[in-house]
Amino acid sequence: MVLDKIHDVGSNPERVIPGTFAGQGANGARGDVFFRVKGNDVVVTKPDGTFVTILKDGVTQNPSVQSALKGGVR
């Protein structure tokens, strides 16, 4: 079920927003990612498409996603 959700959101996003996410840069720093948004759920991928994580209700609950949606970089 979780894998199905990851595939659905990752493959059929309503929008894809660039941003940064903790642990994706050098030495665990913030690094560039894409937030693949469908509804309130978000699949986070590296710029090359590698899966990072899924955030249930990430649109409403995650500050990194919220910042990217507002056009900012957190």
PyMOL Python script that loads the backbone (N, CA, C, O; Angstrom):
from pymol import cmd

cmd.read_pdbstr("""\
ATOM      1  N   MET A   1       0.811  -1.193   0.000  1.00  0.00           N
ATOM      2  CA  MET A   1       0.000   0.000   0.000  1.00  0.00           C
ATOM      3  C   MET A   1       0.861   1.267   0.000  1.00  0.00           C
ATOM      4  O   MET A   1       0.590   2.191  -0.766  1.00  0.00           O
ATOM      5  N   VAL A   2       1.888   1.322   0.843  1.00  0.00           N
ATOM      6  CA  VAL A   2       2.766   2.487   0.871  1.00  0.00           C
ATOM      7  C   VAL A   2       3.510   2.620  -0.453  1.00  0.00           C
ATOM      8  O   VAL A   2       3.636   3.721  -0.989  1.00  0.00           O
ATOM      9  N   LEU A   3       4.002   1.505  -0.981  1.00  0.00           N
ATOM     10  CA  LEU A   3       4.705   1.560  -2.264  1.00  0.00           C
ATOM     11  C   LEU A   3       3.785   2.033  -3.378  1.00  0.00           C
ATOM     12  O   LEU A   3       4.216   2.767  -4.268  1.00  0.00           O
ATOM     13  N   ASP A   4       2.520   1.621  -3.338  1.00  0.00           N
ATOM     14  CA  ASP A   4       1.553   2.093  -4.336  1.00  0.00           C
ATOM     15  C   ASP A   4       1.371   3.602  -4.235  1.00  0.00           C
ATOM     16  O   ASP A   4       1.304   4.287  -5.256  1.00  0.00           O
ATOM     17  N   LYS A   5       1.293   4.124  -3.022  1.00  0.00           N
ATOM     18  CA  LYS A   5       1.128   5.565  -2.806  1.00  0.00           C
ATOM     19  C   LYS A   5       2.350   6.319  -3.306  1.00  0.00           C
ATOM     20  O   LYS A   5       2.213   7.353  -3.960  1.00  0.00           O
ATOM     21  N   ILE A   6       3.540   5.817  -3.008  1.00  0.00           N
ATOM     22  CA  ILE A   6       4.779   6.442  -3.478  1.00  0.00           C
ATOM     23  C   ILE A   6       4.792   6.486  -5.000  1.00  0.00           C
ATOM     24  O   ILE A   6       5.098   7.522  -5.591  1.00  0.00           O
ATOM     25  N   HIS A   7       4.465   5.377  -5.627  1.00  0.00           N
ATOM     26  CA  HIS A   7       4.455   5.317  -7.091  1.00  0.00           C
ATOM     27  C   HIS A   7       3.418   6.274  -7.669  1.00  0.00           C
ATOM     28  O   HIS A   7       3.699   6.981  -8.636  1.00  0.00           O
ATOM     29  N   ASP A   8       2.225   6.300  -7.086  1.00  0.00           N
ATOM     30  CA  ASP A   8       1.161   7.160  -7.592  1.00  0.00           C
ATOM     31  C   ASP A   8       1.534   8.637  -7.504  1.00  0.00           C
ATOM     32  O   ASP A   8       1.433   9.362  -8.494  1.00  0.00           O
ATOM     33  N   VAL A   9       1.962   9.083  -6.334  1.00  0.00           N
ATOM     34  CA  VAL A   9       2.310  10.493  -6.154  1.00  0.00           C
ATOM     35  C   VAL A   9       3.549  10.845  -6.975  1.00  0.00           C
ATOM     36  O   VAL A   9       3.590  11.891  -7.624  1.00  0.00           O
ATOM     37  N   GLY A  10       4.556   9.976  -6.948  1.00  0.00           N
ATOM     38  CA  GLY A  10       5.796  10.246  -7.672  1.00  0.00           C
ATOM     39  C   GLY A  10       5.637  10.265  -9.177  1.00  0.00           C
ATOM     40  O   GLY A  10       6.303  11.041  -9.863  1.00  0.00           O
ATOM     41  N   SER A  11       4.760   9.417  -9.699  1.00  0.00           N
ATOM     42  CA  SER A  11       4.586   9.305 -11.152  1.00  0.00           C
ATOM     43  C   SER A  11       3.491  10.204 -11.707  1.00  0.00           C
ATOM     44  O   SER A  11       3.491  10.520 -12.896  1.00  0.00           O
ATOM     45  N   ASN A  12       2.555  10.619 -10.852  1.00  0.00           N
ATOM     46  CA  ASN A  12       1.408  11.410 -11.315  1.00  0.00           C
ATOM     47  C   ASN A  12       1.194  12.653 -10.452  1.00  0.00           C
ATOM     48  O   ASN A  12       0.083  12.888  -9.978  1.00  0.00           O
ATOM     49  N   PRO A  13       2.243  13.448 -10.245  1.00  0.00           N
ATOM     50  CA  PRO A  13       2.068  14.613  -9.375  1.00  0.00           C
ATOM     51  C   PRO A  13       1.196  15.677 -10.042  1.00  0.00           C
ATOM     52  O   PRO A  13       1.152  15.787 -11.267  1.00  0.00           O
ATOM     53  N   GLU A  14       0.505  16.454  -9.208  1.00  0.00           N
ATOM     54  CA  GLU A  14      -0.245  17.603  -9.707  1.00  0.00           C
ATOM     55  C   GLU A  14       0.709  18.746 -10.013  1.00  0.00           C
ATOM     56  O   GLU A  14       0.444  19.578 -10.880  1.00  0.00           O
ATOM     57  N   ARG A  15       1.820  18.773  -9.292  1.00  0.00           N
ATOM     58  CA  ARG A  15       2.858  19.780  -9.525  1.00  0.00           C
ATOM     59  C   ARG A  15       4.176  19.291  -8.947  1.00  0.00           C
ATOM     60  O   ARG A  15       4.208  18.463  -8.036  1.00  0.00           O
ATOM     61  N   VAL A  16       5.261  19.823  -9.497  1.00  0.00           N
ATOM     62  CA  VAL A  16       6.609  19.490  -9.039  1.00  0.00           C
ATOM     63  C   VAL A  16       7.302  20.811  -8.708  1.00  0.00           C
ATOM     64  O   VAL A  16       7.420  21.697  -9.554  1.00  0.00           O
ATOM     65  N   ILE A  17       7.754  20.920  -7.466  1.00  0.00           N
ATOM     66  CA  ILE A  17       8.330  22.169  -6.990  1.00  0.00           C
ATOM     67  C   ILE A  17       9.756  21.927  -6.513  1.00  0.00           C
ATOM     68  O   ILE A  17       9.987  21.024  -5.709  1.00  0.00           O
ATOM     69  N   PRO A  18      10.720  22.718  -6.995  1.00  0.00           N
ATOM     70  CA  PRO A  18      12.086  22.587  -6.484  1.00  0.00           C
ATOM     71  C   PRO A  18      12.186  23.178  -5.082  1.00  0.00           C
ATOM     72  O   PRO A  18      11.489  24.136  -4.747  1.00  0.00           O
ATOM     73  N   GLY A  19      13.056  22.598  -4.277  1.00  0.00           N
ATOM     74  CA  GLY A  19      13.281  23.102  -2.928  1.00  0.00           C
ATOM     75  C   GLY A  19      14.522  22.469  -2.343  1.00  0.00           C
ATOM     76  O   GLY A  19      15.337  21.893  -3.062  1.00  0.00           O
ATOM     77  N   THR A  20      14.661  22.578  -1.035  1.00  0.00           N
ATOM     78  CA  THR A  20      15.771  21.927  -0.335  1.00  0.00           C
ATOM     79  C   THR A  20      15.204  21.101   0.807  1.00  0.00           C
ATOM     80  O   THR A  20      14.111  21.364   1.309  1.00  0.00           O
ATOM     81  N   PHE A  21      15.982  20.087   1.209  1.00  0.00           N
ATOM     82  CA  PHE A  21      15.520  19.172   2.249  1.00  0.00           C
ATOM     83  C   PHE A  21      16.722  18.724   3.065  1.00  0.00           C
ATOM     84  O   PHE A  21      17.796  18.476   2.516  1.00  0.00           O
ATOM     85  N   ALA A  22      16.543  18.622   4.359  1.00  0.00           N
ATOM     86  CA  ALA A  22      17.624  18.238   5.269  1.00  0.00           C
ATOM     87  C   ALA A  22      18.214  16.882   4.897  1.00  0.00           C
ATOM     88  O   ALA A  22      17.499  15.951   4.526  1.00  0.00           O
ATOM     89  N   GLY A  23      19.528  16.799   5.005  1.00  0.00           N
ATOM     90  CA  GLY A  23      20.219  15.534   4.797  1.00  0.00           C
ATOM     91  C   GLY A  23      20.542  15.190   3.356  1.00  0.00           C
ATOM     92  O   GLY A  23      21.099  14.125   3.092  1.00  0.00           O
ATOM     93  N   GLN A  24      20.210  16.056   2.425  1.00  0.00           N
ATOM     94  CA  GLN A  24      20.426  15.736   1.017  1.00  0.00           C
ATOM     95  C   GLN A  24      21.658  16.403   0.423  1.00  0.00           C
ATOM     96  O   GLN A  24      22.015  16.134  -0.724  1.00  0.00           O
ATOM     97  N   GLY A  25      22.306  17.262   1.182  1.00  0.00           N
ATOM     98  CA  GLY A  25      23.520  17.924   0.717  1.00  0.00           C
ATOM     99  C   GLY A  25      24.764  17.254   1.272  1.00  0.00           C
ATOM    100  O   GLY A  25      24.691  16.207   1.916  1.00  0.00           O
ATOM    101  N   ALA A  26      25.893  17.869   1.013  1.00  0.00           N
ATOM    102  CA  ALA A  26      27.172  17.353   1.495  1.00  0.00           C
ATOM    103  C   ALA A  26      27.188  17.309   3.019  1.00  0.00           C
ATOM    104  O   ALA A  26      26.731  18.242   3.680  1.00  0.00           O
ATOM    105  N   ASN A  27      27.709  16.236   3.561  1.00  0.00           N
ATOM    106  CA  ASN A  27      27.849  16.060   5.009  1.00  0.00           C
ATOM    107  C   ASN A  27      26.535  16.221   5.766  1.00  0.00           C
ATOM    108  O   ASN A  27      26.521  16.702   6.899  1.00  0.00           O
ATOM    109  N   GLY A  28      25.437  15.820   5.143  1.00  0.00           N
ATOM    110  CA  GLY A  28      24.141  15.858   5.812  1.00  0.00           C
ATOM    111  C   GLY A  28      23.460  17.215   5.828  1.00  0.00           C
ATOM    112  O   GLY A  28      22.443  17.391   6.498  1.00  0.00           O
ATOM    113  N   ALA A  29      24.008  18.170   5.101  1.00  0.00           N
ATOM    114  CA  ALA A  29      23.405  19.504   5.043  1.00  0.00           C
ATOM    115  C   ALA A  29      22.140  19.477   4.181  1.00  0.00           C
ATOM    116  O   ALA A  29      21.814  18.457   3.574  1.00  0.00           O
ATOM    117  N   ARG A  30      21.442  20.594   4.135  1.00  0.00           N
ATOM    118  CA  ARG A  30      20.293  20.710   3.240  1.00  0.00           C
ATOM    119  C   ARG A  30      20.795  20.603   1.804  1.00  0.00           C
ATOM    120  O   ARG A  30      21.881  21.082   1.478  1.00  0.00           O
ATOM    121  N   GLY A  31      19.998  19.975   0.958  1.00  0.00           N
ATOM    122  CA  GLY A  31      20.383  19.824  -0.435  1.00  0.00           C
ATOM    123  C   GLY A  31      19.178  19.956  -1.343  1.00  0.00           C
ATOM    124  O   GLY A  31      18.035  19.891  -0.889  1.00  0.00           O
ATOM    125  N   ASP A  32      19.436  20.141  -2.621  1.00  0.00           N
ATOM    126  CA  ASP A  32      18.380  20.327  -3.613  1.00  0.00           C
ATOM    127  C   ASP A  32      17.550  19.064  -3.788  1.00  0.00           C
ATOM    128  O   ASP A  32      18.076  17.952  -3.831  1.00  0.00           O
ATOM    129  N   VAL A  33      16.233  19.265  -3.887  1.00  0.00           N
ATOM    130  CA  VAL A  33      15.285  18.177  -4.120  1.00  0.00           C
ATOM    131  C   VAL A  33      14.141  18.699  -4.981  1.00  0.00           C
ATOM    132  O   VAL A  33      14.036  19.895  -5.254  1.00  0.00           O
ATOM    133  N   PHE A  34      13.291  17.771  -5.398  1.00  0.00           N
ATOM    134  CA  PHE A  34      12.009  18.121  -5.994  1.00  0.00           C
ATOM    135  C   PHE A  34      10.921  17.578  -5.086  1.00  0.00           C
ATOM    136  O   PHE A  34      10.984  16.436  -4.630  1.00  0.00           O
ATOM    137  N   PHE A  35       9.919  18.415  -4.829  1.00  0.00           N
ATOM    138  CA  PHE A  35       8.736  17.998  -4.090  1.00  0.00           C
ATOM    139  C   PHE A  35       7.661  17.680  -5.116  1.00  0.00           C
ATOM    140  O   PHE A  35       7.192  18.569  -5.827  1.00  0.00           O
ATOM    141  N   ARG A  36       7.270  16.413  -5.194  1.00  0.00           N
ATOM    142  CA  ARG A  36       6.238  15.964  -6.132  1.00  0.00           C
ATOM    143  C   ARG A  36       4.938  15.882  -5.342  1.00  0.00           C
ATOM    144  O   ARG A  36       4.758  15.003  -4.500  1.00  0.00           O
ATOM    145  N   VAL A  37       4.036  16.817  -5.633  1.00  0.00           N
ATOM    146  CA  VAL A  37       2.842  17.031  -4.816  1.00  0.00           C
ATOM    147  C   VAL A  37       1.602  16.472  -5.494  1.00  0.00           C
ATOM    148  O   VAL A  37       1.357  16.711  -6.676  1.00  0.00           O
ATOM    149  N   LYS A  38       0.826  15.724  -4.723  1.00  0.00           N
ATOM    150  CA  LYS A  38      -0.490  15.258  -5.172  1.00  0.00           C
ATOM    151  C   LYS A  38      -1.422  15.344  -3.976  1.00  0.00           C
ATOM    152  O   LYS A  38      -1.239  14.637  -2.985  1.00  0.00           O
ATOM    153  N   GLY A  39      -2.422  16.209  -4.070  1.00  0.00           N
ATOM    154  CA  GLY A  39      -3.265  16.470  -2.907  1.00  0.00           C
ATOM    155  C   GLY A  39      -2.405  17.103  -1.831  1.00  0.00           C
ATOM    156  O   GLY A  39      -1.701  18.078  -2.090  1.00  0.00           O
ATOM    157  N   ASN A  40      -2.457  16.559  -0.632  1.00  0.00           N
ATOM    158  CA  ASN A  40      -1.615  17.050   0.461  1.00  0.00           C
ATOM    159  C   ASN A  40      -0.370  16.207   0.669  1.00  0.00           C
ATOM    160  O   ASN A  40       0.453  16.519   1.529  1.00  0.00           O
ATOM    161  N   ASP A  41      -0.222  15.136  -0.113  1.00  0.00           N
ATOM    162  CA  ASP A  41       0.917  14.234   0.044  1.00  0.00           C
ATOM    163  C   ASP A  41       2.058  14.644  -0.881  1.00  0.00           C
ATOM    164  O   ASP A  41       1.839  15.201  -1.956  1.00  0.00           O
ATOM    165  N   VAL A  42       3.273  14.356  -0.440  1.00  0.00           N
ATOM    166  CA  VAL A  42       4.463  14.790  -1.167  1.00  0.00           C
ATOM    167  C   VAL A  42       5.478  13.653  -1.220  1.00  0.00           C
ATOM    168  O   VAL A  42       5.800  13.051  -0.196  1.00  0.00           O
ATOM    169  N   VAL A  43       5.978  13.366  -2.414  1.00  0.00           N
ATOM    170  CA  VAL A  43       7.128  12.480  -2.571  1.00  0.00           C
ATOM    171  C   VAL A  43       8.332  13.377  -2.827  1.00  0.00           C
ATOM    172  O   VAL A  43       8.303  14.227  -3.717  1.00  0.00           O
ATOM    173  N   VAL A  44       9.382  13.186  -2.051  1.00  0.00           N
ATOM    174  CA  VAL A  44      10.609  13.960  -2.178  1.00  0.00           C
ATOM    175  C   VAL A  44      11.607  13.133  -2.970  1.00  0.00           C
ATOM    176  O   VAL A  44      11.868  11.976  -2.641  1.00  0.00           O
ATOM    177  N   THR A  45      12.172  13.742  -4.032  1.00  0.00           N
ATOM    178  CA  THR A  45      13.198  13.068  -4.828  1.00  0.00           C
ATOM    179  C   THR A  45      14.414  13.971  -4.975  1.00  0.00           C
ATOM    180  O   THR A  45      14.318  15.194  -4.884  1.00  0.00           O
ATOM    181  N   LYS A  46      15.554  13.341  -5.202  1.00  0.00           N
ATOM    182  CA  LYS A  46      16.752  14.086  -5.564  1.00  0.00           C
ATOM    183  C   LYS A  46      16.556  14.612  -6.985  1.00  0.00           C
ATOM    184  O   LYS A  46      15.668  14.136  -7.693  1.00  0.00           O
ATOM    185  N   PRO A  47      17.357  15.575  -7.415  1.00  0.00           N
ATOM    186  CA  PRO A  47      17.203  16.102  -8.778  1.00  0.00           C
ATOM    187  C   PRO A  47      17.298  15.034  -9.874  1.00  0.00           C
ATOM    188  O   PRO A  47      16.730  15.203 -10.953  1.00  0.00           O
ATOM    189  N   ASP A  48      18.012  13.938  -9.603  1.00  0.00           N
ATOM    190  CA  ASP A  48      18.125  12.871 -10.608  1.00  0.00           C
ATOM    191  C   ASP A  48      16.948  11.895 -10.570  1.00  0.00           C
ATOM    192  O   ASP A  48      16.917  10.926 -11.328  1.00  0.00           O
ATOM    193  N   GLY A  49      15.969  12.155  -9.676  1.00  0.00           N
ATOM    194  CA  GLY A  49      14.782  11.312  -9.588  1.00  0.00           C
ATOM    195  C   GLY A  49      14.842  10.238  -8.521  1.00  0.00           C
ATOM    196  O   GLY A  49      13.856   9.532  -8.308  1.00  0.00           O
ATOM    197  N   THR A  50      15.978  10.094  -7.841  1.00  0.00           N
ATOM    198  CA  THR A  50      16.109   9.099  -6.785  1.00  0.00           C
ATOM    199  C   THR A  50      15.160   9.418  -5.632  1.00  0.00           C
ATOM    200  O   THR A  50      15.113  10.552  -5.155  1.00  0.00           O
ATOM    201  N   PHE A  51      14.406   8.414  -5.188  1.00  0.00           N
ATOM    202  CA  PHE A  51      13.463   8.575  -4.084  1.00  0.00           C
ATOM    203  C   PHE A  51      14.188   8.915  -2.788  1.00  0.00           C
ATOM    204  O   PHE A  51      15.212   8.315  -2.461  1.00  0.00           O
ATOM    205  N   VAL A  52      13.640   9.897  -2.045  1.00  0.00           N
ATOM    206  CA  VAL A  52      14.166  10.252  -0.726  1.00  0.00           C
ATOM    207  C   VAL A  52      13.188   9.816   0.359  1.00  0.00           C
ATOM    208  O   VAL A  52      13.553   9.052   1.253  1.00  0.00           O
ATOM    209  N   THR A  53      11.945  10.298   0.286  1.00  0.00           N
ATOM    210  CA  THR A  53      10.934   9.960   1.290  1.00  0.00           C
ATOM    211  C   THR A  53       9.556  10.369   0.799  1.00  0.00           C
ATOM    212  O   THR A  53       9.426  11.083  -0.196  1.00  0.00           O
ATOM    213  N   ILE A  54       8.532   9.913   1.502  1.00  0.00           N
ATOM    214  CA  ILE A  54       7.171  10.373   1.259  1.00  0.00           C
ATOM    215  C   ILE A  54       6.697  11.076   2.526  1.00  0.00           C
ATOM    216  O   ILE A  54       6.973  10.627   3.639  1.00  0.00           O
ATOM    217  N   LEU A  55       5.983  12.182   2.345  1.00  0.00           N
ATOM    218  CA  LEU A  55       5.479  12.968   3.463  1.00  0.00           C
ATOM    219  C   LEU A  55       3.960  13.006   3.397  1.00  0.00           C
ATOM    220  O   LEU A  55       3.385  13.737   2.590  1.00  0.00           O
ATOM    221  N   LYS A  56       3.314  12.217   4.246  1.00  0.00           N
ATOM    222  CA  LYS A  56       1.854  12.264   4.325  1.00  0.00           C
ATOM    223  C   LYS A  56       1.461  13.631   4.869  1.00  0.00           C
ATOM    224  O   LYS A  56       1.971  14.062   5.903  1.00  0.00           O
ATOM    225  N   ASP A  57       0.563  14.307   4.178  1.00  0.00           N
ATOM    226  CA  ASP A  57       0.136  15.664   4.546  1.00  0.00           C
ATOM    227  C   ASP A  57       1.309  16.642   4.581  1.00  0.00           C
ATOM    228  O   ASP A  57       1.295  17.601   5.352  1.00  0.00           O
ATOM    229  N   GLY A  58       2.315  16.405   3.754  1.00  0.00           N
ATOM    230  CA  GLY A  58       3.489  17.272   3.711  1.00  0.00           C
ATOM    231  C   GLY A  58       3.172  18.707   3.343  1.00  0.00           C
ATOM    232  O   GLY A  58       3.865  19.626   3.781  1.00  0.00           O
ATOM    233  N   VAL A  59       2.122  18.916   2.535  1.00  0.00           N
ATOM    234  CA  VAL A  59       1.741  20.271   2.134  1.00  0.00           C
ATOM    235  C   VAL A  59       1.332  21.092   3.355  1.00  0.00           C
ATOM    236  O   VAL A  59       1.619  22.287   3.426  1.00  0.00           O
ATOM    237  N   THR A  60       0.672  20.464   4.302  1.00  0.00           N
ATOM    238  CA  THR A  60       0.181  21.194   5.471  1.00  0.00           C
ATOM    239  C   THR A  60       1.067  21.031   6.700  1.00  0.00           C
ATOM    240  O   THR A  60       0.940  21.800   7.653  1.00  0.00           O
ATOM    241  N   GLN A  61       1.962  20.041   6.699  1.00  0.00           N
ATOM    242  CA  GLN A  61       2.717  19.727   7.912  1.00  0.00           C
ATOM    243  C   GLN A  61       4.226  19.957   7.838  1.00  0.00           C
ATOM    244  O   GLN A  61       4.881  20.029   8.878  1.00  0.00           O
ATOM    245  N   ASN A  62       4.794  20.073   6.638  1.00  0.00           N
ATOM    246  CA  ASN A  62       6.254  20.125   6.536  1.00  0.00           C
ATOM    247  C   ASN A  62       6.739  21.525   6.154  1.00  0.00           C
ATOM    248  O   ASN A  62       6.366  22.035   5.098  1.00  0.00           O
ATOM    249  N   PRO A  63       7.568  22.156   7.001  1.00  0.00           N
ATOM    250  CA  PRO A  63       8.048  23.514   6.725  1.00  0.00           C
ATOM    251  C   PRO A  63       8.867  23.637   5.435  1.00  0.00           C
ATOM    252  O   PRO A  63       8.804  24.671   4.769  1.00  0.00           O
ATOM    253  N   SER A  64       9.628  22.608   5.072  1.00  0.00           N
ATOM    254  CA  SER A  64      10.415  22.669   3.832  1.00  0.00           C
ATOM    255  C   SER A  64       9.506  22.726   2.615  1.00  0.00           C
ATOM    256  O   SER A  64       9.759  23.486   1.680  1.00  0.00           O
ATOM    257  N   VAL A  65       8.455  21.928   2.626  1.00  0.00           N
ATOM    258  CA  VAL A  65       7.489  21.924   1.524  1.00  0.00           C
ATOM    259  C   VAL A  65       6.743  23.253   1.490  1.00  0.00           C
ATOM    260  O   VAL A  65       6.572  23.843   0.423  1.00  0.00           O
ATOM    261  N   GLN A  66       6.305  23.722   2.639  1.00  0.00           N
ATOM    262  CA  GLN A  66       5.562  24.980   2.696  1.00  0.00           C
ATOM    263  C   GLN A  66       6.395  26.139   2.173  1.00  0.00           C
ATOM    264  O   GLN A  66       5.880  26.997   1.456  1.00  0.00           O
ATOM    265  N   SER A  67       7.665  26.176   2.520  1.00  0.00           N
ATOM    266  CA  SER A  67       8.557  27.229   2.038  1.00  0.00           C
ATOM    267  C   SER A  67       8.712  27.166   0.520  1.00  0.00           C
ATOM    268  O   SER A  67       8.656  28.192  -0.157  1.00  0.00           O
ATOM    269  N   ALA A  68       8.905  25.968  -0.007  1.00  0.00           N
ATOM    270  CA  ALA A  68       9.048  25.807  -1.459  1.00  0.00           C
ATOM    271  C   ALA A  68       7.772  26.220  -2.188  1.00  0.00           C
ATOM    272  O   ALA A  68       7.837  26.824  -3.259  1.00  0.00           O
ATOM    273  N   LEU A  69       6.625  25.902  -1.619  1.00  0.00           N
ATOM    274  CA  LEU A  69       5.353  26.278  -2.237  1.00  0.00           C
ATOM    275  C   LEU A  69       5.176  27.789  -2.290  1.00  0.00           C
ATOM    276  O   LEU A  69       4.515  28.310  -3.188  1.00  0.00           O
ATOM    277  N   LYS A  70       5.765  28.491  -1.330  1.00  0.00           N
ATOM    278  CA  LYS A  70       5.683  29.954  -1.297  1.00  0.00           C
ATOM    279  C   LYS A  70       6.772  30.599  -2.146  1.00  0.00           C
ATOM    280  O   LYS A  70       6.851  31.824  -2.239  1.00  0.00           O
ATOM    281  N   GLY A  71       7.616  29.767  -2.768  1.00  0.00           N
ATOM    282  CA  GLY A  71       8.679  30.290  -3.620  1.00  0.00           C
ATOM    283  C   GLY A  71       9.975  30.562  -2.891  1.00  0.00           C
ATOM    284  O   GLY A  71      10.914  31.104  -3.473  1.00  0.00           O
ATOM    285  N   GLY A  72      10.037  30.198  -1.640  1.00  0.00           N
ATOM    286  CA  GLY A  72      11.250  30.416  -0.861  1.00  0.00           C
ATOM    287  C   GLY A  72      12.097  29.170  -0.806  1.00  0.00           C
ATOM    288  O   GLY A  72      11.652  28.082  -1.170  1.00  0.00           O
ATOM    289  N   VAL A  73      13.303  29.336  -0.355  1.00  0.00           N
ATOM    290  CA  VAL A  73      14.187  28.191  -0.137  1.00  0.00           C
ATOM    291  C   VAL A  73      14.476  28.148   1.342  1.00  0.00           C
ATOM    292  O   VAL A  73      14.936  29.132   1.922  1.00  0.00           O
ATOM    293  N   ARG A  74      14.210  27.022   1.950  1.00  0.00           N
ATOM    294  CA  ARG A  74      14.429  26.883   3.388  1.00  0.00           C
ATOM    295  C   ARG A  74      15.745  26.201   3.618  1.00  0.00           C
ATOM    296  O   ARG A  74      16.134  25.980   4.765  1.00  0.00           O
TER     297      ARG A  74
END
""", "prot")
cmd.dss("prot")
cmd.show_as("cartoon", "prot")
cmd.util.cbc("prot")
cmd.orient("prot")
